[in-house]
């Protein structure tokens, strides 16, 4: 199925699972990184862009 070109954003969100842990490591299309154990928390952070993605905020989360 092909989506209309108007719905394509070109944004890439990447979430990796860190083997041997319950930790997810996410990278937003803007390059900011975040870690979380909860997949819902991770997607909320990703989709909240740019909130929580400021260069003045610390990278990642120690959860």
Phi, psi and omega in degrees: 000134181254133177271153176298145183298335180291338180270353179276129182257338184078004180276138180242125176249134182233129175233125179244144174269133178272108185307140179084002180226177172257019187263135174253140178242119183248146175233122180280164178298340179275353178100349178290150182239155183207146174238148179198156175268338184261120180299327179294316177302318181298312181293324177298319178296313180302310186283350178277359182315132007269001179298128182084006183242015183293146178291344179272351178266147180298146177283141175079180183212134185272021181292000000 
